[in-house]
Amino acid sequence: MEKIRRGKEKNSMHYKKLWTDLHSNIHHNQMGELDQWIEHAKNTVDFWPVAYYPFYMKATKTGAGLEDLYDGKLIEEDWEQLREAVKRENAAGYPMFMGYEWQGSGKDGDHNVFFLDNEQAMHHPMRYEELYQAYKDTEAIAIPHHVAYQLGSRGKNWETHREEFSPFAEIYSSHGCSENDTGPFDMERHLHMGPRTGETCYERGLEKGYLVGAIASGDNHNVPAVHDHGTMCVLAADRTKEAIWEGLKNRRVYGVSRSRMDIDFTINGSPMGAVVKPGEGTLAFTVRAADAIDRVEILKDNVLDTMAVHAGTWEKAEYTGVVKVKFAVEFGWGPNPKFYKDRLVKTWDGSLEVPGRLCSVQKCFNSFGQELLNVTEKSCEFHMTTYMSTTTGHWMGPSTVVKEGFVFEVEGNTEDEIVLKVDSYVYRLKIGELMKSSRILAQYRESMELAAEVFGNVEHYRDDFYWHNAYKTRIRQAVPEEAYTMSCEKKVALEAGSCYRLRVHLRNGDTAWVSPIFVRQ
């Protein structure tokens, strides 16, 4: 295997990296919450394509549950409400797009349809080709999602696919991963739709020669842009609807399973999603992640071509003096609803202060009620809300998401003390100490007081009841810049009909899927 050459960081031409959740389904019964959804989206993502969900579960006379479209008049009323809201936000400068979910007969797979303008009507034909015909003369895209479900039962039908209408596919979401049926992130949350199959997965579409990119997004039905369900990035010339749309149509997109990563990927200077000519090429990538990078896999035609391993390149170095590090801080856990039915929601107030420089803060928000406030180079404040009662996602199994947090990037001396204030607690932690290990900061005293208040004496020979029901703050291990940045390039043979793409794996399990660069004559 040819070795790759590590190089300096490079930015992908002149593009901005703009983040969103391209799969936020708002239902009829949630339209009264539309403004709350919009405000949360504006607080978390750079632009927002909302996908109205026109379906409900109806019961037959004998009690069977069948998902079907709402009454047409009701759908139209919701659509007009959505249109008015999107126009209002666009006028105020926020790039928001109208969209809806289309399912049809289930024989072609589920797709979210989005529009560049705000003047289109919804159509609900049975087949994908009919959907394409309805919108072929408009600026519309239809993005397939959870493609690896069974063909004919809402898995993707690649035989009917049109790449100009569906330029990329959502291959990771709260459902799991549809890249293939052999890798991690199995599709187990929505049990009755699964299991996943390789017959309809994303790799089959690439094998058929389609120019189709890849993203991740939440398939969220209760709050948009759930961090732990996946989001996507588009490379756009500017933060306007037109520039974003151009990036989407040209497949300059990638997705992450959780934390955001700044990724550039080019061949001969052409970015992800591009089409290049056969011949000799220079493949280059740069990754700047939220935690330590484990490896980057270069795939050629769905097969591993080169594995660029980053683990082991930085861990043994001695870090003293001034360093730049990233570390995550997470808030949550707390009283078990089985014992404390009225303690399902907690608010947190706190701040982070640094002697050196606070370089960046990444929001890792999973639900409503999160605020990052007064950010300077020396400090920031936050107000958080965590929920012990997880939502089901309507027909999905329970979500495991019960925490909120941030990823902080800090520059300072290893002997500098960072001051983290959480409610009434003040923690002073040296950067060098944070680089050695993660740690948990529990509100243990409050758990003991709550137990005594509700249950009286629960003293036991071990502290399970106190520890299990304590609210906790977790500070993940801080890693140096050398751990979360990586830049490489290598020579590749560009053969007509082939494609190259990237998978990025972090040490903490987070993954990114980067759209291919295609080689065509």
MOMONOR-V473008 format. One record per pair of residues at least 6 apart in sequence whose C-alpha atoms are under 8 Angstrom apart, sorted by the first residue. I is the first residue (numbers start at 1). J is the second residue. If there is no record, write none. Layout:
BEGIN
[[I & J] [I & J]]
END
This chain:
BEGIN
[[1 & 306] [2 & 306] [3 & 490] [4 & 308] [4 & 488] [4 & 489] [4 & 490] [4 & 491] [5 & 488] [5 & 489] [5 & 490] [6 & 486] [6 & 487] [6 & 488] [6 & 489] [7 & 487] [7 & 488] [7 & 489] [8 & 487] [8 & 488] [9 & 286] [9 & 486] [9 & 487] [10 & 264] [10 & 285] [10 & 286] [10 & 487] [11 & 264] [11 & 286] [12 & 264] [12 & 265] [12 & 266] [12 & 271] [13 & 269] [14 & 237] [15 & 235] [15 & 236] [15 & 237] [15 & 238] [16 & 235] [16 & 236] [16 & 237] [16 & 238] [16 & 239] [17 & 233] [17 & 234] [17 & 235] [17 & 236] [17 & 262] [18 & 45] [18 & 46] [18 & 47] [18 & 233] [18 & 234] [18 & 235] [18 & 236] [18 & 239] [19 & 45] [19 & 46] [19 & 47] [19 & 231] [19 & 232] [19 & 233] [19 & 234] [20 & 45] [20 & 46] [20 & 47] [20 & 48] [20 & 49] [20 & 217] [20 & 225] [20 & 231] [20 & 232] [20 & 233] [21 & 45] [21 & 48] [21 & 49] [21 & 217] [21 & 218] [21 & 224] [21 & 225] [21 & 226] [21 & 230] [21 & 231] [21 & 232] [22 & 48] [22 & 49] [22 & 50] [22 & 51] [22 & 217] [22 & 218] [22 & 231] [22 & 232] [23 & 49] [23 & 50] [23 & 51] [23 & 112] [23 & 217] [23 & 218] [23 & 219] [23 & 220] [23 & 224] [24 & 49] [24 & 50] [24 & 51] [24 & 52] [24 & 218] [24 & 219] [24 & 220] [24 & 221] [24 & 223] [24 & 224] [24 & 225] [25 & 50] [25 & 51] [25 & 52] [25 & 53] [25 & 100] [25 & 101] [25 & 219] [25 & 220] [25 & 221] [25 & 222] [25 & 224] [26 & 34] [26 & 50] [26 & 51] [26 & 52] [26 & 53] [26 & 221] [26 & 222] [27 & 52] [27 & 53] [27 & 54] [27 & 55] [27 & 221] [28 & 53] [28 & 54] [28 & 75] [28 & 78] [31 & 78] [37 & 223] [37 & 224] [40 & 224] [40 & 368] [41 & 47] [41 & 48] [41 & 224] [41 & 225] [42 & 48] [42 & 94] [44 & 225] [44 & 363] [44 & 365] [45 & 225] [46 & 95] [46 & 239] [47 & 94] [47 & 95] [47 & 96] [47 & 239] [48 & 95] [48 & 96] [48 & 97] [49 & 96] [49 & 97] [49 & 98] [49 & 99] [49 & 114] [50 & 96] [50 & 97] [50 & 98] [50 & 99] [50 & 100] [51 & 98] [51 & 99] [51 & 100] [51 & 101] [51 & 112] [51 & 113] [51 & 114] [52 & 79] [52 & 99] [52 & 100] [52 & 101] [53 & 100] [53 & 101] [54 & 69] [54 & 70] [54 & 75] [54 & 100] [54 & 101] [55 & 67] [55 & 68] [55 & 69] [55 & 70] [56 & 67] [56 & 68] [56 & 69] [56 & 70] [57 & 65] [57 & 66] [57 & 67] [57 & 68] [58 & 65] [58 & 66] [58 & 67] [58 & 68] [59 & 65] [59 & 66] [60 & 66] [82 & 98] [83 & 98] [83 & 118] [83 & 119] [86 & 96] [86 & 97] [86 & 98] [86 & 118] [87 & 118] [89 & 95] [89 & 96] [90 & 96] [95 & 239] [95 & 240] [95 & 241] [96 & 241] [97 & 114] [97 & 115] [97 & 116] [97 & 117] [97 & 118] [97 & 241] [98 & 114] [98 & 115] [98 & 116] [98 & 117] [98 & 118] [99 & 112] [99 & 113] [99 & 114] [99 & 115] [100 & 112] [100 & 113] [100 & 114] [100 & 122] [101 & 110] [101 & 111] [101 & 112] [101 & 113] [102 & 110] [102 & 111] [102 & 112] [102 & 113] [102 & 124] [103 & 109] [103 & 110] [103 & 111] [103 & 126] [103 & 154] [104 & 110] [104 & 124] [104 & 125] [104 & 126] [104 & 127] [104 & 128] [105 & 126] [105 & 127] [106 & 126] [106 & 152] [106 & 153] [106 & 154] [106 & 155] [107 & 127] [107 & 151] [107 & 152] [107 & 153] [107 & 154] [107 & 155] [107 & 156] [107 & 157] [108 & 127] [108 & 128] [108 & 151] [108 & 152] [108 & 154] [108 & 155] [108 & 156] [108 & 157] [108 & 158] [108 & 160] [109 & 144] [109 & 145] [109 & 147] [109 & 151] [109 & 152] [109 & 153] [109 & 154] [109 & 155] [109 & 156] [109 & 157] [110 & 144] [110 & 145] [110 & 146] [110 & 147] [110 & 154] [110 & 155] [110 & 156] [111 & 142] [111 & 143] [111 & 144] [111 & 145] [112 & 141] [112 & 142] [112 & 143] [112 & 144] [112 & 145] [113 & 140] [113 & 141] [113 & 142] [113 & 143] [114 & 140] [114 & 141] [114 & 142] [115 & 139] [115 & 140] [115 & 141] [116 & 139] [116 & 140] [116 & 241] [116 & 242] [116 & 245] [117 & 139] [123 & 131] [123 & 134] [124 & 131] [125 & 131] [128 & 160] [128 & 161] [129 & 160] [132 & 165] [136 & 165] [140 & 165] [141 & 165] [141 & 166] [141 & 167] [141 & 249] [142 & 165] [142 & 166] [143 & 166] [143 & 167] [143 & 168] [143 & 169] [143 & 170] [144 & 156] [144 & 166] [144 & 168] [144 & 169] [144 & 170] [145 & 156] [145 & 169] [145 & 170] [145 & 171] [146 & 155] [146 & 156] [146 & 170] [146 & 171] [146 & 172] [146 & 173] [146 & 175] [146 & 176] [146 & 177] [146 & 178] [147 & 154] [147 & 155] [147 & 156] [147 & 169] [147 & 170] [147 & 171] [147 & 178] [147 & 200] [147 & 201] [147 & 202] [148 & 155] [148 & 156] [148 & 178] [148 & 179] [148 & 180] [148 & 181] [148 & 196] [148 & 197] [148 & 198] [148 & 199] [148 & 200] [148 & 201] [148 & 202] [149 & 155] [149 & 156] [149 & 193] [149 & 194] [149 & 195] [149 & 196] [149 & 197] [149 & 200] [149 & 201] [150 & 156] [150 & 194] [150 & 195] [150 & 196] [150 & 197] [150 & 199] [150 & 200] [151 & 157] [151 & 199] [151 & 200] [153 & 193] [155 & 200] [156 & 200] [156 & 201] [157 & 200] [158 & 200] [158 & 204] [158 & 205] [163 & 210] [163 & 211] [163 & 212] [164 & 249] [166 & 212] [167 & 211] [167 & 212] [167 & 213] [167 & 248] [167 & 249] [167 & 250] [167 & 251] [168 & 211] [168 & 212] [168 & 213] [168 & 214] [168 & 215] [168 & 251] [169 & 202] [169 & 212] [169 & 213] [169 & 214] [169 & 215] [170 & 214] [170 & 215] [170 & 216] [170 & 217] [171 & 177] [171 & 178] [171 & 179] [171 & 202] [171 & 214] [171 & 215] [171 & 216] [172 & 178] [172 & 179] [172 & 215] [172 & 216] [172 & 217] [172 & 218] [172 & 230] [172 & 255] [172 & 257] [173 & 216] [173 & 217] [173 & 218] [173 & 219] [173 & 229] [173 & 230] [173 & 257] [174 & 189] [174 & 217] [174 & 218] [174 & 219] [174 & 220] [174 & 229] [174 & 230] [175 & 187] [175 & 188] [175 & 189] [175 & 190] [175 & 219] [176 & 185] [176 & 186] [176 & 187] [176 & 188] [176 & 189] [177 & 184] [177 & 185] [177 & 186] [177 & 187] [178 & 187] [178 & 196] [178 & 201] [178 & 202] [179 & 201] [179 & 202] [179 & 203] [180 & 197] [180 & 198] [180 & 201] [180 & 202] [180 & 203] [181 & 196] [181 & 197] [181 & 198] [181 & 201] [182 & 198] [186 & 196] [187 & 194] [187 & 195] [187 & 196] [188 & 194] [188 & 195] [189 & 396] [189 & 397] [189 & 398] [190 & 395] [190 & 396] [190 & 397] [191 & 396] [191 & 397] [198 & 204] [203 & 302] [205 & 212] [206 & 212] [206 & 301] [206 & 302] [207 & 301] [209 & 497] [211 & 273] [211 & 518] [212 & 251] [212 & 273] [212 & 515] [212 & 516] [213 & 251] [213 & 252] [213 & 253] [213 & 254] [213 & 273] [213 & 514] [213 & 515] [213 & 516] [214 & 251] [214 & 253] [214 & 254] [214 & 255] [214 & 513] [214 & 514] [214 & 515] [214 & 516] [215 & 231] [215 & 232] [215 & 233] [215 & 253] [215 & 254] [215 & 255] [215 & 256] [215 & 513] [215 & 514] [215 & 515] [216 & 230] [216 & 231] [216 & 232] [216 & 254] [216 & 255] [216 & 256] [216 & 257] [216 & 513] [217 & 225] [217 & 229] [217 & 230] [217 & 231] [217 & 232] [217 & 255] [218 & 224] [218 & 225] [218 & 226] [218 & 229] [218 & 230] [218 & 231] [219 & 229] [220 & 226] [220 & 229] [220 & 393] [221 & 393] [221 & 394] [222 & 391] [222 & 393] [223 & 366] [223 & 367] [223 & 368] [225 & 231] [225 & 365] [225 & 366] [226 & 365] [226 & 366] [226 & 367] [227 & 258] [227 & 259] [227 & 364] [227 & 365] [227 & 366] [228 & 257] [228 & 258] [228 & 259] [228 & 364] [228 & 366] [228 & 401] [229 & 257] [229 & 258] [230 & 255] [230 & 256] [230 & 257] [230 & 258] [231 & 255] [231 & 256] [231 & 257] [231 & 258] [231 & 260] [232 & 253] [232 & 254] [232 & 255] [232 & 256] [233 & 253] [233 & 254] [233 & 255] [234 & 244] [234 & 247] [234 & 248] [234 & 252] [234 & 253] [234 & 254] [235 & 244] [235 & 247] [235 & 252] [235 & 253] [236 & 243] [236 & 244] [236 & 246] [236 & 247] [236 & 252] [237 & 243] [237 & 244] [237 & 247] [238 & 244] [247 & 253] [250 & 273] [250 & 274] [251 & 272] [251 & 273] [251 & 274] [251 & 515] [252 & 271] [252 & 272] [252 & 273] [252 & 274] [252 & 515] [253 & 272] [253 & 273] [253 & 514] [253 & 515] [254 & 512] [254 & 513] [254 & 514] [254 & 515] [255 & 512] [255 & 513] [255 & 514] [256 & 510] [256 & 511] [256 & 512] [256 & 513] [257 & 510] [257 & 511] [257 & 512] [258 & 510] [258 & 511] [259 & 289] [259 & 290] [259 & 364] [259 & 510] [260 & 289] [260 & 290] [260 & 362] [261 & 287] [261 & 288] [261 & 289] [261 & 290] [261 & 512] [262 & 286] [262 & 287] [262 & 288] [262 & 289] [263 & 285] [263 & 286] [263 & 287] [263 & 288] [264 & 271] [264 & 272] [264 & 284] [264 & 285] [264 & 286] [264 & 287] [265 & 271] [265 & 272] [265 & 283] [265 & 284] [265 & 285] [265 & 286] [265 & 514] [266 & 272] [266 & 283] [266 & 284] [266 & 285] [266 & 517] [267 & 276] [267 & 281] [267 & 282] [267 & 283] [267 & 284] [267 & 517] [268 & 281] [268 & 282] [268 & 283] [270 & 276] [271 & 517] [272 & 501] [272 & 514] [272 & 515] [272 & 516] [272 & 517] [273 & 515] [273 & 516] [273 & 517] [273 & 518] [274 & 516] [274 & 517] [274 & 518] [275 & 517] [275 & 518] [275 & 519] [275 & 520] [276 & 517] [276 & 518] [276 & 519] [276 & 520] [277 & 494] [277 & 496] [277 & 519] [277 & 520] [277 & 521] [278 & 493] [278 & 494] [278 & 495] [278 & 496] [278 & 519] [278 & 520] [278 & 521] [279 & 493] [279 & 494] [279 & 495] [280 & 491] [280 & 492] [280 & 493] [280 & 494] [281 & 491] [281 & 492] [281 & 493] [281 & 494] [282 & 489] [282 & 490] [282 & 491] [282 & 492] [283 & 489] [283 & 490] [283 & 491] [283 & 492] [284 & 487] [284 & 488] [284 & 489] [284 & 490] [285 & 487] [285 & 488] [285 & 489] [286 & 485] [286 & 486] [286 & 487] [286 & 488] [287 & 484] [287 & 485] [287 & 486] [287 & 487] [288 & 484] [288 & 485] [288 & 486] [289 & 484] [289 & 485] [289 & 506] [290 & 326] [290 & 327] [290 & 407] [290 & 484] [291 & 326] [291 & 327] [291 & 479] [291 & 483] [291 & 484] [291 & 506] [291 & 507] [291 & 508] [292 & 311] [292 & 479] [292 & 483] [292 & 484] [292 & 485] [292 & 506] [292 & 507] [292 & 508] [293 & 310] [293 & 311] [293 & 483] [293 & 484] [293 & 485] [293 & 486] [293 & 504] [293 & 505] [293 & 506] [293 & 507] [294 & 309] [294 & 310] [294 & 311] [294 & 504] [294 & 505] [294 & 506] [294 & 507] [295 & 307] [295 & 308] [295 & 309] [295 & 310] [295 & 311] [295 & 504] [295 & 505] [295 & 506] [296 & 307] [296 & 308] [296 & 309] [296 & 310] [296 & 502] [296 & 503] [296 & 504] [296 & 505] [297 & 304] [297 & 305] [297 & 306] [297 & 307] [297 & 308] [297 & 502] [297 & 503] [297 & 504] [298 & 304] [298 & 305] [298 & 306] [298 & 307] [298 & 308] [298 & 500] [298 & 501] [298 & 502] [298 & 503] [299 & 305] [299 & 306] [299 & 500] [299 & 501] [299 & 502] [299 & 503] [300 & 498] [300 & 499] [300 & 500] [300 & 501] [301 & 498] [301 & 499] [301 & 500] [310 & 483] [310 & 486] [311 & 483] [311 & 507] [313 & 483] [314 & 482] [314 & 483] [315 & 483] [319 & 414] [319 & 432] [320 & 413] [320 & 414] [320 & 432] [321 & 412] [321 & 413] [321 & 414] [321 & 415] [322 & 411] [322 & 412] [322 & 413] [322 & 414] [323 & 411] [323 & 412] [323 & 413] [323 & 414] [323 & 480] [323 & 481] [324 & 409] [324 & 410] [324 & 411] [324 & 412] [324 & 480] [324 & 481] [325 & 409] [325 & 410] [325 & 411] [325 & 478] [325 & 479] [325 & 480] [325 & 481] [326 & 407] [326 & 408] [326 & 409] [326 & 410] [326 & 478] [326 & 479] [326 & 480] [326 & 481] [327 & 407] [327 & 408] [327 & 409] [327 & 475] [327 & 476] [327 & 477] [327 & 478] [327 & 479] [328 & 405] [328 & 406] [328 & 407] [328 & 408] [328 & 475] [328 & 476] [328 & 477] [328 & 478] [329 & 405] [329 & 406] [329 & 407] [329 & 408] [329 & 473] [329 & 474] [329 & 475] [329 & 476] [330 & 403] [330 & 404] [330 & 405] [330 & 406] [330 & 473] [330 & 474] [330 & 475] [331 & 386] [331 & 403] [331 & 404] [331 & 405] [331 & 471] [331 & 472] [331 & 473] [331 & 474] [332 & 386] [332 & 387] [332 & 402] [332 & 403] [332 & 404] [332 & 471] [332 & 472] [332 & 473] [333 & 388] [333 & 402] [333 & 403] [333 & 469] [333 & 470] [333 & 471] [333 & 472] [334 & 388] [334 & 468] [334 & 469] [334 & 470] [334 & 471] [334 & 472] [335 & 343] [335 & 344] [335 & 388] [335 & 447] [335 & 468] [335 & 469] [335 & 470] [335 & 471] [336 & 388] [336 & 468] [336 & 469] [337 & 343] [337 & 344] [337 & 388] [337 & 389] [343 & 388] [344 & 387] [344 & 388] [344 & 389] [345 & 385] [345 & 386] [345 & 387] [345 & 388] [346 & 385] [346 & 386] [346 & 387] [347 & 383] [347 & 384] [347 & 385] [347 & 386] [348 & 382] [348 & 383] [348 & 384] [348 & 385] [348 & 422] [348 & 423] [349 & 381] [349 & 382] [349 & 383] [349 & 384] [349 & 422] [349 & 423] [350 & 381] [350 & 382] [350 & 383] [350 & 420] [350 & 421] [350 & 422] [350 & 423] [351 & 379] [351 & 380] [351 & 381] [351 & 382] [351 & 420] [351 & 421] [351 & 422] [352 & 379] [352 & 380] [352 & 381] [352 & 418] [352 & 419] [352 & 420] [352 & 421] [353 & 378] [353 & 379] [353 & 380] [353 & 418] [353 & 419] [353 & 420] [354 & 378] [354 & 379] [354 & 410] [354 & 412] [354 & 416] [354 & 417] [354 & 418] [354 & 419] [355 & 378] [355 & 412] [355 & 416] [355 & 417] [355 & 418] [356 & 378] [356 & 410] [356 & 411] [356 & 412] [356 & 413] [356 & 416] [357 & 377] [357 & 378] [357 & 410] [357 & 411] [357 & 412] [358 & 376] [358 & 377] [358 & 378] [358 & 379] [358 & 408] [358 & 409] [358 & 410] [358 & 411] [359 & 377] [359 & 408] [359 & 409] [359 & 410] [359 & 411] [360 & 408] [360 & 409] [360 & 410] [361 & 406] [361 & 407] [361 & 408] [361 & 409] [362 & 406] [362 & 407] [362 & 408] [363 & 372] [363 & 405] [363 & 406] [363 & 407] [364 & 404] [364 & 405] [364 & 406] [364 & 407] [365 & 404] [365 & 405] [365 & 406] [366 & 401] [366 & 403] [366 & 404] [367 & 385] [367 & 386] [367 & 404] [368 & 385] [369 & 383] [369 & 384] [369 & 385] [370 & 382] [370 & 383] [370 & 384] [370 & 385] [371 & 382] [371 & 383] [371 & 384] [372 & 380] [372 & 381] [372 & 382] [372 & 383] [373 & 380] [373 & 381] [373 & 382] [373 & 383] [374 & 380] [374 & 381] [375 & 381] [384 & 404] [385 & 404] [386 & 402] [386 & 403] [386 & 404] [387 & 402] [387 & 403] [388 & 402] [389 & 402] [390 & 398] [390 & 399] [390 & 400] [390 & 401] [390 & 402] [391 & 398] [391 & 399] [392 & 398] [392 & 399] [393 & 399] [412 & 431] [413 & 431] [414 & 430] [414 & 431] [414 & 432] [414 & 433] [415 & 430] [415 & 431] [415 & 432] [416 & 430] [416 & 431] [416 & 432] [417 & 428] [417 & 429] [417 & 430] [417 & 431] [418 & 428] [418 & 429] [418 & 430] [418 & 431] [419 & 426] [419 & 427] [419 & 428] [419 & 429] [420 & 426] [420 & 427] [420 & 428] [420 & 429] [421 & 427] [431 & 478] [434 & 476] [434 & 477] [434 & 478] [435 & 477] [435 & 478] [435 & 479] [435 & 480] [436 & 477] [436 & 478] [437 & 476] [437 & 477] [437 & 478] [438 & 474] [438 & 475] [438 & 476] [438 & 477] [438 & 478] [439 & 474] [439 & 475] [439 & 476] [439 & 477] [440 & 472] [440 & 473] [440 & 474] [440 & 475] [441 & 472] [441 & 473] [441 & 474] [441 & 475] [442 & 467] [442 & 470] [442 & 471] [442 & 472] [442 & 473] [443 & 470] [443 & 471] [443 & 472] [444 & 466] [444 & 467] [444 & 470] [444 & 471] [446 & 470] [447 & 466] [447 & 467] [447 & 469] [447 & 470] [447 & 471] [448 & 466] [451 & 457] [451 & 458] [451 & 466] [452 & 458] [458 & 465] [494 & 519] [495 & 519] [495 & 520] [496 & 519] [496 & 520] [496 & 521] [497 & 518] [497 & 519] [497 & 520] [497 & 521] [498 & 518] [498 & 519] [498 & 520] [499 & 516] [499 & 517] [499 & 518] [499 & 519] [500 & 516] [500 & 517] [500 & 518] [501 & 514] [501 & 515] [501 & 516] [501 & 517] [502 & 513] [502 & 514] [502 & 515] [502 & 516] [503 & 511] [503 & 512] [503 & 513] [503 & 514] [504 & 511] [504 & 512] [504 & 513] [505 & 511] [505 & 512]]
END
